[in-house]
């Protein structure tokens, strides 16, 4: 995650997570200073709102082992967190934000359903709106998962990257259809490969549509089965929601989206 921060009216950055923590520990960033990252949209927040930023640093461990005299390179997230822990983390992220999560999902559904009923242009409008709305939806729950300040307005921030979001949506549709022409199973596997694409776009404002899809494929290499198993963990909850005439989905959908956001943070590359 790339951060920017302000000191005495001047803006600095970008810096990564580790550098931001180092600056906070050294006092170069104070709790009252404002910080920003791409998940926050147009809003700067006090550094004190960033979880664990001013916590005591962990004890120093042994130095990293160098290979051929070279420092260690960037590594993949690896998806090492157990799925049940991802779900627990999602519940903790939503503990005081269920209302926001439910409200965002309802607004997203209302827009999607409402557009589909527009005569003649409903199909085209849905095609144009789906990608940007998905980016905005993923941005909201990625922000919640990271314990930052999330707002309903973030749902529409995907339109600030309209071309990228639309391009990624169209490319994924074409790729999945082409894979399905072989057999249905390759199409399903492809959909899991592209599952992180909207998170990538929401997390990195500089990425292009094809680059976002490529990054998703890299993250999901070796993690598709993990995501499949995570999806099935919600199957029983889905059955219970059906028994409530669908009302339960108002809470299940934010739960699933926040869990997916934690899954993304677990598998994304990090230094």
Buried (B, 14 or more C-beta within 10 A) or exposed (E): BBBBBBEEEEEBBBBBBEBBBBBBBEEBBBEEBBBBBBBBBEEBBEBEBBEEBBEEEEEEEEEEEEEEEEEEEEEBBBBEBEBEEBBBBBEEBBEEBBEBBBBBBEBBEEBBEEBEEEEEEEEEBBBBBBBBBBBBBBBBBBBBBBBBBBBEEBBBBBBBBBEBBBBBBBBBBEBBEEBBEEEEEBBBBBBBBBBBBBBBBBBBEEBBBEBBBBBBBBBBEEBBEBBEEBBEBBEEBBEEBEEEEEEBBBBBBBBBBBBBBBBBBBBBEBE
